[in-house]
Amino acid sequence: MELSFYKAMLDYLYDGVYFVDKDRKIIYWNASAANLTGYSSNDIVGCYCYNNRLNHVNSEGVLLCRGELCPLAKTLQDGCLREEELYLQHKNGHRIPILVRISPIRNEENEIVGAVEVFSDNSSKGHLLEQLAQFKELSLMDPLTGLGNKRYVEIELSAKMNEMNKVGRPFFGVLFVDIDHFKRVNDQYGHDIGDKIIKMVAKTVQNSIGNMGSVFRWGGEEFLAIVNTHLQEELVKVAERVRVLTEQSVFRMGLEEIRVTVSVGATLAELKDTDETLVKRADELLYVSKRTGRNKVTATYSNE
């Protein structure tokens, strides 16, 4: 096969690859090396790896490209494979952490005639993902319960509505859940205990929904759940499970047991719904439960 074929193959690699001859003159520079460093093949090929382009340094900032510290030079001398964590200088000036792997190139007589360096971005991808998750958590998660917050549920509802309009049929419902007489809990036991009651109810509601949907903290002592069903009977069954399991939950404070109940409004989404009309209907049903005795579920299918 022609050399151009192998060069094309190397250009498809995610890692940067370059070859040097025995004098450390760069004779090949792949496309990924250009993407990672900002230097094109025209910028690099023909240059020597120590002529102040990449400026590899270690974590202490010691320049490695000149003298005996260069891992590429060491491999050209002793033929050993090497792997090191270094920092190269991007064309724009900033430093990039890289993992380099160096191998000797030998001729048919087994003489070292050059070396190949393969390098990849060694940025902590896991750390970056963790940071992104933290940012998401800060903006979309309720810090007390660990549930999605009101902003999160609004995003989810909008996505569900768009999907429903695309498929042309309803396939989910919502539950609006409110802790009964919660002000009494705060007044009697204080806000610290009130927060623990909210956490207890949040976990109970979440466990009651299970894999049938998602639960969010709407605000205060209110929760909104999205339940994946198109059946009224199933939605009511889930809502009743939320109510009953909450009623049977107990927060113990010393010898005292604190119990609370919830009122629930349950409704299936309709094609004519918007996010606002669906939530409003569930909220109205919730307050029917409140007005008619609390600790109950009120459900309906339509706006009519």
N, C-alpha and C positions, 0 to 999 in steps of 0.2 A: 504494500500500500504506500501511497505517496505521503511525504512528510506533512503536506498541507492537511491531510485527513486527520493525522494525529494532533496537529495544532488545533484544528476545529473541535476535536473531541475535548481537548483541554480547556477550550473556551467555554464549554458547557458546564464545567465544574463550578461548584459554589465557592471553593477555596481559591485563593490567589496562588499562582504557580509561576516561578521564574527559574531559568537555567543560567548558570554562570560557567565560563571556561576556567581553566586553571589559574588564570590571572585575575579572576573574579570580575571579568567583564560580562555584563548581562547580555545574553544572546537570545533570550526569549522571555516574553512577558504576556501572560494571558489576560483575557477580558475581565475576569473577576479580580485580578490584581489591580487593574485599572480602576474598577468600580470601588474597591476597598481603599485605595490610596489617593485617587484623584489624578494620578499620573497616567497618561496614555502610553501605549507602546512606543510611540515616536519620542516621548519625553525620556524614556528609560533605556531602551535597547541601544547598545553601543556605549553606555556609560558604565563606570565601575561601581560596584555596590557600596564602595566606601567614599564616594565623592559627594557627600552632603546632600543626598536626596531623601533617603528614607530615615537616616539618622537613628538607627535602632539604639534604644537605651534600655537598661534594666529598671527595676522598681525603685532603685536608689538614684536614678537619673544618670548613671554612668554611661558614657557613650561607648558603644561596643564595635562600631564599624571600623575602627582603626586599631592596629596593634594585635596583640595576642588574645584579646578578649572576644574577638569576633567568632561566634560559633560556626559560621560558614567557613571561615579560614581554617579553623581547627579540623573540620571534617575533610577539607581538601588535603590536609596534612596527614591525618591518621586514618581516614576512611571510615570513621565510626558514625553511626546514626546518632542524631541529636534531636532533642525536643526541649524547647524552652519557652517561657512566657516573657514576652518583651513588649516594648512600646515603639511603634513607628510614627513618623511624622507625616501627617496628611499634607497634600499639596496646599490646602487652605491654612495650614499652620498648626492645627490641633493634634494632640497625641491620641493614638488609637491603641488599645491593648490587643495584642495578637498572640496566638499560639503558633510557633514555628516548628516545623519538622524538616530536618535536613538529611539528605541522603547523598552519597557520592555517586558519580557517574563514571563507569569504567569502560575501557575499550576492550577489544578482543584479547589483548595480552594481560588483562586484569589491572592495567595501570589507571590511576585516577586522572581523568582528563577534565573533570568539572564537577559540578554539584547541582542538585535541584533543591529548592526551598519551597515548601508548601506552607502557606500561612492562612489563618482564618481569624475573623473578628472574635476576640476573646472577652468582649463585654459580657457582663453577667446578665444573660437573658432572663434567668430565673428571677434575679433581683428586679429587673425592669418590669417583668410581668407582675411581680409582687407589688411594686409601686403602683402600677396601673390598677391592680385590684384594690389597693388602699384608696386611691383617688376615687375609684368607682364607689367604694364603700362609703367614703366620706360624703359623696354627693347623692347617692341613691339608697343608702341603707340607714335604717333607724338605729341609732347607737344603743338604745336601751334593750330592744328586743332582738336585734339582729335580722329583723324582717326588712323587706323592701319598704321604703317610705312612700309618701303620697306622690312624689314626683315619679318614682319608679312605677307605681301602679298606673299612673296616667300614661306612661310610655307603653306599658304592657297592654292596657285597654285599647289604646290607639292601634297597636299592632294587631290585636285580636279583631277589632272592627274592620280593619283593612282586609284581613284574611277572610273574614265572614263575607264581605262584599265581593271578594274575588270568587269564592266557591259558591256563592249564591244561596247559602242556607245557614241558619243558626246552628251553632255547635257548642255554645258555652253559656253559662249563667254567672251571676254574681250574688254573693251574700254580703250584706252590710250587718256588722255585728257590733253591739255596744254593751259595755258592762253596766249592769243595773246598779243604781244608787251608788255610783263610784265616789261621789262627793262625800258621802257618809264615811266611806273607808278612809279617805284622806283626812277628814275632820277628826275621826276617832283615833286613827293609828299613826297619822303623819304621812308625809309624802314619800319617805324612804320605804315604808311598808306598802304604800300605794304603788310605787314603782315595781316592787316585787310581785304584787298581785297582777299588774299588767303583764309582767314577764311570764307568770304562771299561765294566765289566760292565753297569751300569744302562743306558747308552746302547745297548749291543749288544742287550740283551734288549728294550729299547723298539723298536729298529729291526727286530728279528726279528718282533715282534708286528705292527708296522705299524698299518694301519687295522682290524685284526681285533679290537682290544681295547685295554685299558689296563694299564699296569704301575705297581706301587706298591712302595715300599720297606717291607717288613714290620718290619725292624729289623736292626741289625748287618749281616751279609753275606747276609741273606735277602730275597728279593723274592717278591711274589705278583702274578700276572697274571690278569686276567679276559679270557677269549677268547670271542668271540661265534660259537659254533658248537654245533650239536646232534649233530655227527658225531664219533664216537670216532676215526676214522682221521684226520680233519682236525686234531683236538686234538693227537694224537700227532705229526703232521707238523709242527705249529707248535712243539711242545716239542722235537723233534729239531733243528729249525732254530735254536732258542735255544741248545741244547747245542753244536751244530757251530760256529756263528758265534762263540760265546764261546771255544771251543777254538782258533779261528783268530785271535782277537784278540791283539794284542801291545802291551804297554807297554814303551817303550824308555827306558832310563836310562843315558845315555851309550852305551857299546858293549854294554851288557847288555840282554837281552830278557827280560821277565817275562811268563810265560803262566800262565793259570789255567784250570781247568775248572769246570763246575757239575754238580750232581746235581739232577734234576727229578722231582717227583711231579705227575702229571696225572690229573684226573678230571672227568667231566661232572657237572653238578648234576642232582639228581633231585627230583621233587615232594615226596618225603617228607623231603628235607633241611631242616635249619636252617642258618643261617650257620655255627654252631659245628661241626655234623657235616660240612659240606662242607670247611671249612678243616682240620679234624682228619684227614679222610680223605686230603686232599692232603699233609698233613704226614707222615702215616704212610707214604705211598707214596714221599715224598722220602727217608725214612730207610731204606726198602728199597733205594733206589738207593745210598745211602751204604754200607750193610752189604754190598752185593753188588759192590763194586768202584769206585763213584763214576764220574763222567763218563758217566752214563747216565740214561735216562728210564724210569720205572716208571709204568704207567698202568692204570687200571681204571675201569669204569663205575659199578658199584654198591657198596653197603655190604656186600653179602653175601659 
